[in-house]
Amino acid sequence: MKRREVWLPISQCLVAATFPAQAIGALLADAVVRVRSSIVIVGTYRVTDNPRFQLRGTGFVINDGNTVVTNAHVLPEATGLSDAPALVVQVRGADGEWQMRRVERHHRDDAHDLALLRIEGLAVPALALGDSARVREGDDLAFTGFPIGGVLGYSPVTHRATVSSITPAALPSPSARQLQERAVRGLRNGTFEIFQLDATAYPGNSGGPLFDPNTGEVLGVMNMVLIKGTRESALSQPSGIAYAIPARFVRELLERTR
């Protein structure tokens, strides 16, 4: 059986502990089960649209089971028109089927591209926010969402991610969450730290949780993917570079809403 050595400091001594590779994989599998039950699909619904439901991104539930976290850029512009599409989420019910629920725009933080929504008439299992200040470069994490929209079906998909860099960033405009290579230089002159990930993310992953594969705690919110060339290349030639907003900014937004 393949084994992995991990060194743990105990009483100023270093003790070698070994864990089977299968056990490490089982921790991620358990975390995925917990995370998937709290994932929602964020989109819009209008009877006259075809299809009526339009997927815009991913969200996840925290706190009391009625609060959804997603990216601000996932939300449609509020027009105030009576025939505007309704903002909704799809949540998985106890029977395993997706249910559509209206949501209210609760609060948003455009500087960090975060938004909080409130679900009407249903409580969903909530995820815990972890301490994103403890994330280090080189950490192995995971994220769940709906890559490429509904092309793969409405089943949450989980990918692994390595934190390749923790770098200052200034986010682009809400309509530009796919970054051209030349825009990365501008990101690095920003005002707050963001997680750069060695991970393949796609349109539809925006707003999904970046989480600890051992505990399921949310450490960040998926936000952007670097593209090479045209927007279509994000699908045909993924760069393998993505970005996530640290969870501490979700905490700060929650504090301001109390």
VENFEN-V602530 format. One line per field, one symbol per residue. ss: DSSP state (~ for helix, > for strand, _ for the rest). psi: psi as a letter, one per 30 degrees, with the letter a starting at -180 (. if undefined). burial: # if it has 24 or more other C-alpha atoms within 12 Angstrom, else .. A space follows every 10 residues. Layout:
BEGIN
ss: ???
psi: ???
burial: ???
END
This chain:
BEGIN
ss: __>>>>>>>> __>>>>>>>> ~~~~~~~~~~ ~~~~~~__>> >>>>>_____ __>>>>>>>> >>____>>>> _~~~______ _____>>>>> >>_____>>> >>>>>>>>>~ ~~_>>>>>>_ ______>_>_ _~~~_____> >>>>>_____ ______>>>> >>>>>>>>>_ _______>>_ ~~~~~~~___ _>>>>>>>__ ________>> >______>>> >>>>>>____ __~~~~____ >>>>>>_~~~ ~~~~~~__
psi: kklkkkkkkj hglkkkkkkk eeeeeeeeee eeeeeefgkl kkalkkeflj lekjkfalll kacggfkkka keffklkjff kfgkkkkllk kkafgfkkkk kklkjdlljf eghlkklkkk gkkkkklkka jfffklkfkk allkaikhbg eglikkkkll kkjfkjkklj kalfghfjkl effeeeefga flklkkkikj llkffkflkk lkfefgkkfl kkelkkljbl efffeeikfg klkkkkfffe eeeeeff.
burial: .......... .......... .......#.. ##.####### #####..... ..######## ##..###### ######.... ....###### ##......## ########## .######### .######### .#..#...## ########## ...####### #######.## ##.#..#### ..##..#... ..######## ########## ########## #######... ...##..### ########## #.##....
END
